[in-house]
């Protein structure tokens, strides 16, 4: 149709740097959480994820942040999501 611009593809907003950050997080997630311990069931593994994410965000040193955890960037070290929100059923 004349005068109508095509919609942007979903990939047009993805940046290479964002892809790299996501890939690095997934690599760390697999190495330090999913395959670091022996889990008897997937449910057992899933129950440990909220605790690992909290450790990753609040305590684990990140080289890109000078050895500090990401939560230092939030005032008072408050998580942008509350643990109670993770436990709620949708």
Number of C-alpha atoms within 10 A of each C-alpha: 5 4 5 6 7 7 6 8 8 7 7 7 8 10 9 9 9 10 11 11 11 12 12 12 13 12 13 13 17 12 12 13 18 18 11 10 10 9 13 8 8 9 9 11 15 13 10 13 14 13 13 17 14 14 13 20 18 17 16 16 15 13 9 9 11 8 11 16 19 18 18 15 12 10 8 8 13 12 16 8 8 9 12 7 9 10 9 7 5 5
